[in-house]
Amino acid sequence: SKTTSINISLLIKIPEGLPFTIDWHIGDLGTIKIR
């Protein structure tokens, strides 16, 4: 569900300076790109 996806995304901690991009698609909210 959309709520579950959002809750999971909030649990993700991204260390700064890492050379990768995460494309996180959450239903109607679109795609969040963390670089």
N, C-alpha and C positions, 0 to 999 in steps of 0.2 A: 504494500500500500504506500501511498504518498507519505503518510506520517512516519512510517517505519524507515523509509529512505532518508527523510530529513533527520530523524533521530540518529541514524547510523552516521550520517555525514558530520553531525555535531561532535561525534566521538573521535573523529579523525584529527590527529595532531600532526601538522606538517613542519618538520625541522627546517629552519631557514638555510638557504644556500645549497639545497640539493638540486642537482641537474636533471629534473624531470617535470613532466606536466601531467596533472590529473584531470581528466574530463569526467565530471560527476553529473549524470543526468538525473534530474528529479522531476518526473511527471510534467505538469504544466508550468513548473517554475523555470524550465529550460535547463541549460547546461552551465554548470559552474566550473570555470577553469582555474586551477591553482598551479602557478608556475614557480 
